[in-house]
């Protein structure tokens, strides 16, 4: 079973994952994603593909998580076993 988020199949994302898997980029230390949405979308639903990318790029589930959600905004901090961190911001353009 695997997540079916189409973001994994974007050519740019596949290129980064391929370079990570081949050891060309070393171990990821910080992943920062800013994702802006149309005003009619919900940030917490749109965050799933971004969180999936963080898991995929770091090759593990996070050990520490912290989430902040307000109207039209979600921020996720994910701490990974090797000391890496992902900071993901998802917001509407209100």
Buried (B, 14 or more C-beta within 10 A) or exposed (E): EEBEBEBBEEEEBEEBBEEBEEEEEEEBEEBEBEBEBEEEBEBEEBBEBBBBBBBBBBBEEBEEEEEEBEEBBBBBBBBBEEEBBBBBBBBBEE
